[in-house]
Amino acid sequence: MLLDADLTGRTVLVLGEAHAARRVLRRTAAAGAAVRSVTTPSALAKLPDGAIAGVDLLAVVGDDPAWQTALEALHARGRRAGWTVPLVVRESAAAPGGQIILVGGGPGTTELLTVGGRAALREADVVLYDRLSPWEDLAELTGGAELVDVGKRPGHHAVPQSRIQELLVDHARAGKTVVRLKGGDPFVFGRGREELGAALEAGVPVSVIPGVTSAVAVPAAADIPVTHRERSHMVTFVSGHAPLSDAEHHHLAGLVTGGGTLVVLMGVGTLNQLVAGLRRAGMAARTPLAVVERGYRIDQATTYATLETAARGALAGATSPAVLVVGEVVRLGRDCPDEIALAVDAVTGAVP
């Protein structure tokens, strides 16, 4: 849109009621313009000719027909006085009341932020974001919204979850559009449902925009598919935030028997316990593993191992954020070493 362009040195007159026009006012100021506003058609009619002639752009917010009548009168004034009415653009009005939008930001690159997520950020007055979301470009994506770093990343929660939920509700009750930007997808090992529940309990309008989950996207960054027609017909997502319970270890035994792919998020800190549990469950020693660290960043790195070498510390240097993939699909990954890619499949006895 025109208001997203560089407006440095330009003067923009925003026409519209203050609350409805707040997003346009913020974006034009963030784009470098000198911004003025008129909140009613009658106030526009009272502006002197010189005040209009010095404006480069008129931004009309909303679809109130009274503004169209006022603009027609302005054109007539310009013809009589010999000046040209500035360029007119039309902008949608900001939401009339407060709302919360939970947005999945994907694995941290704006290239994988959805169209719906981008649109929500453009509407936002306030953004509460995690460090695993695409936070570095938020000033540009929002056009000057208030940005609040709630500090959630592995091992460090600067703002407690209960406080995050309070902030969401408080800002929405103040009439603001609040975006909660989360890494990956809000409902895949995030706490999106808790935040949704807080909004519902408070009676605040809330919606969810799914994101590209890191459980699928980060392995793909290393060319590792989580399913494959010939190697894996199922995939299990596991949270590695804490060691698995006895019941969950029992599920691992079923996974070993049935085959498939295991994808572990937030699992670096509990990697040793997971590997030990898989071995106890009977998973073959030659089963391949890969840890993909910092997916889609310039310093992305992938480390390959087998269950046997991982037990001996082959993945000990892995750091968060990272995604762990276990299963035959790992052999298809980019730069997978030959000793792993060509190893005999201990389950089928076949060479991949």
C-alpha positions in Angstrom: 0.0 0.0 0.0 1.1 3.6 -0.6 1.2 4.3 3.1 3.9 1.6 3.5 6.2 3.5 1.2 9.0 5.9 2.3 7.1 9.1 3.0 10.1 11.0 4.4 9.6 14.8 3.8 6.0 14.3 2.8 3.0 15.8 4.5 0.0 13.5 5.0 -3.4 14.7 6.2 -5.4 11.8 7.7 -9.2 12.1 7.6 -11.1 10.0 10.0 -12.3 9.6 13.6 -9.3 9.3 15.9 -9.7 5.7 17.2 -10.6 4.3 13.7 -7.6 6.2 12.2 -5.0 5.3 14.8 -3.4 2.6 12.7 -3.0 4.8 9.7 -1.7 7.7 11.8 0.9 5.4 13.3 2.0 3.9 10.0 2.3 7.2 8.2 4.5 8.6 11.0 6.6 5.4 11.0 7.1 5.9 7.2 8.7 9.3 7.8 5.8 11.6 7.0 4.8 14.8 8.8 1.3 13.8 9.9 -1.8 15.9 10.6 -5.3 14.7 11.2 -8.8 16.0 10.8 -11.5 14.0 12.6 -14.7 15.3 11.0 -15.8 16.5 7.6 -16.9 19.8 9.0 -13.4 20.4 10.3 -12.0 19.7 6.9 -14.3 22.4 5.4 -12.9 25.0 7.8 -9.2 24.4 6.9 -7.7 27.4 5.0 -6.6 26.9 1.4 -3.0 27.2 2.4 -3.3 24.3 4.8 -4.6 22.1 2.0 -2.2 23.2 -0.7 0.8 22.2 1.5 -0.4 18.6 1.9 1.0 15.9 -0.4 -1.4 13.1 0.5 -4.9 12.8 1.9 -5.7 9.5 3.6 -9.4 8.8 4.0 -10.1 6.2 6.7 -13.2 4.2 6.6 -16.2 4.3 4.2 -18.3 7.1 5.8 -20.1 8.8 2.7 -19.8 12.2 4.5 -16.1 12.2 3.7 -16.8 11.7 0.0 -19.1 14.7 0.1 -16.4 16.8 1.9 -13.8 15.8 -0.7 -16.1 16.8 -3.6 -16.5 20.2 -1.9 -12.7 20.4 -1.5 -12.2 19.8 -5.3 -14.7 22.6 -6.0 -12.7 24.9 -3.7 -9.5 24.0 -5.4 -10.8 24.7 -8.9 -12.0 28.2 -7.7 -8.8 29.0 -6.0 -6.5 27.5 -8.6 -4.8 24.8 -6.6 -5.0 21.0 -7.0 -6.4 18.7 -4.4 -3.6 16.4 -3.0 -3.6 12.7 -4.0 -6.3 10.8 -2.1 -5.9 7.2 -0.8 -8.4 5.2 1.1 -7.6 3.1 4.1 -9.7 0.7 6.1 -10.6 1.7 9.6 -9.0 0.1 12.6 -11.2 -2.4 14.6 -13.7 -0.5 16.7 -13.0 -2.4 19.9 -10.2 -4.3 21.5 -9.3 -7.8 20.4 -6.6 -10.4 20.7 -5.1 -12.3 17.8 -2.9 -15.3 18.4 -0.4 -15.6 15.5 1.9 -18.4 14.7 5.1 -16.8 13.5 6.7 -19.9 12.0 10.3 -21.0 12.7 11.6 -17.4 12.9 12.1 -16.2 9.4 9.6 -13.7 7.9 9.7 -15.7 4.6 7.5 -18.4 6.4 5.2 -15.9 8.2 1.7 -16.5 6.7 -0.3 -13.9 4.7 -2.8 -13.9 7.6 -0.1 -13.3 10.1 1.3 -10.4 8.2 -2.2 -8.8 7.9 -2.7 -9.2 11.7 0.6 -7.5 12.4 -0.4 -4.6 10.2 -3.5 -4.1 12.2 -1.8 -4.4 15.6 -1.6 -1.7 18.2 0.5 -3.9 20.5 2.6 -7.0 19.8 3.7 -9.4 22.5 6.4 -11.5 21.0 8.7 -14.4 21.7 12.3 -14.6 20.7 11.7 -17.6 18.5 9.2 -15.6 16.4 10.4 -13.3 13.5 10.8 -10.4 15.9 13.7 -8.7 14.2 11.5 -7.2 11.5 8.5 -6.3 13.7 9.0 -2.5 13.4 8.7 -2.8 9.7 5.9 -5.4 9.7 3.7 -3.4 12.1 4.5 0.2 11.1 5.3 1.4 14.6 3.1 -0.7 16.9 4.1 -1.0 20.6 6.4 -4.0 20.8 6.7 -6.0 24.0 9.4 -8.7 24.4 7.9 -11.2 26.8 11.3 -13.0 26.7 10.1 -16.6 26.2 12.9 -18.8 24.9 14.3 -22.2 26.1 15.3 -21.9 29.8 14.4 -18.3 30.1 10.9 -16.9 30.7 11.4 -13.2 31.7 7.6 -12.7 31.9 5.6 -15.4 33.6 2.8 -16.9 31.5 0.1 -15.6 33.9 1.5 -12.1 33.4 1.5 -12.5 29.6 -2.2 -13.4 29.7 -2.9 -10.4 31.9 -1.2 -8.1 29.5 -3.1 -9.5 26.6 -6.5 -8.9 28.3 -5.5 -5.5 29.7 -4.5 -4.1 26.3 -7.6 -5.5 24.6 -9.9 -4.0 27.3 -8.2 -0.7 26.6 -9.6 -0.9 23.0 -6.4 -2.1 21.3 -5.8 -4.8 18.8 -3.2 -7.0 20.4 -1.2 -9.6 18.5 0.4 -12.4 20.5 3.2 -13.5 18.1 4.5 -17.0 18.9 7.2 -19.1 17.3 6.0 -22.0 15.2 2.3 -22.7 15.6 0.4 -21.4 18.7 -1.2 -24.9 19.4 1.9 -27.1 18.8 3.8 -27.3 22.1 3.0 -23.6 22.7 0.7 -22.2 25.3 -1.7 -20.8 22.8 -4.7 -22.6 24.3 -4.1 -21.1 27.7 -3.9 -17.6 26.1 -7.1 -18.3 24.1 -8.8 -19.5 27.3 -7.7 -16.3 29.2 -9.3 -14.2 26.5 -12.5 -16.2 26.4 -12.8 -16.1 30.2 -12.4 -12.3 30.1 -15.0 -11.9 27.4 -12.5 -10.4 25.0 -12.8 -11.1 21.2 -10.0 -13.5 20.2 -9.0 -15.3 17.1 -6.2 -17.7 16.1 -4.0 -17.6 12.9 -2.0 -20.8 12.7 1.7 -20.8 11.8 4.1 -23.1 10.1 5.2 -25.4 12.8 8.9 -25.9 13.4 8.4 -29.6 13.8 8.0 -29.8 10.0 9.7 -26.7 8.8 13.1 -27.0 10.5 13.7 -30.6 9.4 12.8 -29.4 5.9 15.5 -26.7 6.1 18.0 -29.6 6.2 16.1 -31.5 3.4 14.7 -34.0 5.9 11.1 -35.0 5.2 9.2 -36.1 8.3 7.3 -38.7 6.2 8.3 -40.6 3.0 6.3 -43.0 0.8 9.0 -45.7 1.1 10.4 -45.0 4.6 7.9 -43.5 7.0 4.1 -43.5 6.9 3.7 -41.8 10.3 5.2 -39.1 12.4 5.0 -38.4 16.2 5.7 -35.0 17.7 7.3 -35.0 21.1 7.9 -32.2 23.5 11.4 -32.6 25.1 10.8 -29.8 27.5 10.9 -32.3 30.4 12.0 -36.0 30.6 9.2 -38.3 29.4 7.0 -40.0 32.0 6.8 -43.8 32.4 3.5 -43.7 30.4 5.2 -41.7 27.6 8.2 -44.1 27.5 5.6 -46.9 27.1 4.4 -45.0 24.0 8.0 -44.9 22.7 8.0 -48.7 22.8 5.0 -48.7 20.5 6.6 -46.3 18.2 9.7 -48.5 17.9 7.5 -51.5 17.0 5.4 -49.5 14.5 8.2 -47.6 12.9 7.8 -44.0 11.7 9.5 -40.7 12.4 10.0 -39.1 15.8 10.3 -35.3 15.9 11.3 -33.7 19.2 11.0 -30.0 19.9 12.8 -28.3 22.8 14.7 -31.5 23.4 18.3 -30.5 23.7 18.2 -30.4 27.5 16.7 -33.9 27.8 18.5 -35.5 24.8 20.4 -38.0 26.9 17.2 -39.2 28.6 15.4 -39.6 25.3 18.2 -41.6 23.7 18.4 -43.9 26.8 14.6 -44.3 26.7 14.7 -45.2 23.0 17.4 -47.8 23.6 15.5 -49.3 26.5 12.4 -49.5 24.2 14.3 -51.6 21.8 15.1 -49.1 19.0 17.9 -50.4 16.8 21.4 -49.0 17.5 21.8 -48.0 13.8 18.7 -45.9 13.8 19.7 -42.5 12.4 19.2 -39.2 14.3 19.7 -35.6 13.2 19.7 -32.4 15.2 18.9 -29.3 13.2 20.0 -26.2 15.0 18.9 -22.6 14.3 16.7 -23.6 11.3 16.6 -21.0 8.5 19.2 -18.7 10.0 22.5 -18.0 8.4 24.3 -20.1 11.1 22.0 -23.1 10.6 23.8 -26.4 11.4 22.8 -30.1 11.2 24.6 -32.9 13.2 24.0 -36.5 12.3 24.4 -39.6 14.5 22.9 -43.0 15.1 21.3 -44.0 18.3 24.5 -45.8 19.3 26.8 -42.9 18.6 24.4 -40.4 20.2 24.5 -42.5 23.4 28.3 -42.0 23.3 27.9 -38.2 23.1 27.9 -37.5 19.4 25.2 -34.9 19.8 26.5 -33.4 23.1 27.4 -30.1 21.5 23.9 -29.3 20.3 22.4 -26.1 21.5 18.9 -24.6 21.4 16.9 -23.7 19.4 17.0 -27.1 17.7 14.8 -29.8 16.4 15.7 -33.5 16.8 14.6 -36.0 14.1 14.8 -39.8 14.6 14.0 -42.4 12.0 14.9 -43.7 8.5 14.0 -40.3 6.9 17.1 -38.8 8.4 19.2 -40.7 5.8 17.7 -38.5 3.1 19.0 -35.3 4.7 21.3 -32.8 3.1 25.0 -33.8 3.7 24.1 -36.9 5.7 27.4 -38.8 6.0 27.7 -41.9 3.9 28.3 -44.1 7.0 24.7 -43.2 8.1 23.0 -42.6 4.7 24.2 -46.0 3.4 24.0 -48.0 6.6 22.0 -51.2 6.6 18.4 -50.6 7.9 18.4 -52.6 11.1 14.6 -53.1 10.9 14.3 -54.3 7.3 17.8 -55.5 6.6 17.8 -53.5 3.4 20.3 -50.9 2.2 18.5 -47.5 1.7 
